[in-house]
Amino acid sequence: MTVGIVGLGLIGGSFAKAFQRDGKLTVFGTDLSESHVKKALSHGEIQEKLTDSLLPRCDIVLTALYPEDTVRYIHDHAALFCADAVVMDCCGIKEPICAALKPIARKYGFTFIGADPFAGKNRSGYDAASATLFDRSSIILTPYEDTPADKLELLCRLMMRAGFSSLMKMSAEKHDRIIALTSQLTHIISNALVKSPAASWEDSFFSGSFRDLTKRADLNEQMWSEVIRNNVITVTASRSYDVIVEPDILNRMGAYIRRIGSPETAVIVSDDSVYALYGQTVTDALKQQGIQVLSYVFAHGEQAKSQQNLFDLLEFMAEHAVTRTDLLVALGGGVTGDLTGFAASIYLRGTPFVQIPTSLLAAVDSSVGGKTAVNLLAGKNLAGSFNQPRLVLCDTRTLDTLPAKEFASGMAEVIKYGILSDPELFSLVETQDAAKHLEQIICRCVTIKRELVMADEFDTGSRQLLNLGHTLAHAVEKLSHFSISHGHAVAIGLAAISRCAYRAGLAEEDIYERVCAVLTKYRLPISCDFPVKDLCQMILKDKKRSGQTIHLVIPRRIGDTFLYKMDVDQLEDFFSYS
């Protein structure tokens, strides 16, 4: 991919440096300051100066200029852009720019997408630019309604490569309302304080000295939750959707549903334990939006993820004449999400569904990514499909009611993500009480999974890294007849692979003691009594097996893992190291 950057100040220069860090892009750049261009060339952050002759070679053109300069540059160079190019600006105002450039983009055939990166410093210029400026930051994208999905996905992927962890999409008008209010927040807060009857102020300090600018933008609680809390993670796969992590979101979930469609009927799918706690809340929230509600409630437990329960759910929907414009709502943990998602993928050849995870394990892992399945007699998750939800709403308050054993199960997946690619996350759960940082932890785990899903939605390459600890875990679950929960089995799998990988000479560091210590801290098991031979026989039925080989996920060290292809006849020797 070839990227052209126009303007090599703080923002444009940081993009150039971030893309150099990525190492897989060809980057051209230009700036009014010739010294900026020379520095970028000398440091290898751009390959060539971006000239008119190079513009047609650019797949994506990023402009980091003032608004009027942005419009002028794109207007003057529109005929030079490749017809398939994506052109993006980085201005803090969107509506007038998007309006001015829409006819130009239409005329010349390129795709224009507005963007506003939420990153900056108290200094400007190329020397202040940094390859890490955008790391874990947010960016707002303001595509037109008819922006091609593949072009938007291309830009989203590039922004993730630059380091952004949260990509939010909204209209240019909504963006500018947010910015209008943001710029006046100090005035608004001051005005509110002064008007407070409980406040005591000097006579010279009065509310009339501040302009009341609250009407400059909508005081929209939902909008501000998304912008300020940084709790919205956008997954761009075969279908793009948001994962929203927030306390008490169940009470407002009907409004979120209305944002993604207009279903006449919603079918709540839940187990008897979860439905008793939250079924009425979700029902009321949906009815407040004029949505009719049906409820399919089943007995809780892994045994519910069965062919019989799947077909009972399908028959229930058919009996009640649920249509493809209606909606399924998966309210519960991983079993509920897997069952509902699979049913949604095959009922009427595809019906929309929403995930509302109420367990930690579902919140950090199974509700995101589109894997859905039921179990067969031969093994776990052997019948299923890839089916991305339309929305994931995670109410962190629901985790308050989790039994200790269920919370521990979820922590096994959290620990997995730390070992997988995030030493800071591992250190957090290792040294602190994870229960006090749940929103942060959930958002981080979902972001890690989002990146792997977007790179490999259908699990043929890097997404398989998410199976860390799972190959042995699924065998443990099956041999225990599912009396050992998924999370507890994953903990056993993590401990085993940590020890075996190092003893087999595949890992660079011996992380076994650290892994076992953090697992034990959260009251998770680190071993089981099943013979290695029986475990390996069960692994042979794993869906990840390909002929006479299987991929194992090996941790080199905390935060660094890789896929290792192993002959199945070597499995028993390998796991004997545990």
Secondary structure as UniProt FT lines:
FT   STRAND          2..6
FT   HELIX           10..22
FT   STRAND          26..30
FT   HELIX           34..42
FT   TURN            43..44
FT   STRAND          48..49
FT   TURN            52..54
FT   HELIX           55..57
FT   STRAND          60..63
FT   HELIX           67..77
FT   HELIX           78..80
FT   TURN            83..84
FT   STRAND          86..89
FT   HELIX           95..108
FT   STRAND          111..118
FT   HELIX           126..128
FT   TURN            131..136
FT   STRAND          138..142
FT   TURN            145..146
FT   HELIX           149..162
FT   STRAND          166..169
FT   HELIX           172..182
FT   TURN            183..184
FT   HELIX           185..195
FT   TURN            197..198
FT   TURN            203..204
FT   HELIX           207..209
FT   HELIX           214..216
FT   HELIX           221..228
FT   STRAND          232..236
FT   STRAND          240..245
FT   TURN            247..248
FT   HELIX           249..252
FT   HELIX           253..260
FT   STRAND          265..271
FT   HELIX           272..287
FT   TURN            288..290
FT   STRAND          292..298
FT   HELIX           302..304
FT   HELIX           307..319
FT   TURN            320..321
FT   TURN            324..325
FT   STRAND          327..332
FT   HELIX           334..346
FT   HELIX           347..349
FT   STRAND          353..357
FT   HELIX           360..361
FT   HELIX           362..366
FT   STRAND          371..376
FT   TURN            377..378
FT   STRAND          379..386
FT   STRAND          391..394
FT   HELIX           396..401
FT   HELIX           404..421
FT   HELIX           423..431
FT   HELIX           434..437
FT   HELIX           438..455
FT   TURN            457..458
FT   HELIX           462..467
FT   TURN            468..469
FT   HELIX           470..479
FT   TURN            480..482
FT   HELIX           486..503
FT   TURN            504..505
FT   HELIX           512..521
FT   TURN            522..523
FT   HELIX           532..539
FT   TURN            540..541
FT   TURN            543..544
FT   STRAND          545..546
FT   TURN            547..548
FT   STRAND          549..557
FT   TURN            558..559
FT   STRAND          560..567
FT   HELIX           568..570
FT   HELIX           571..575
FT   TURN            576..577
//
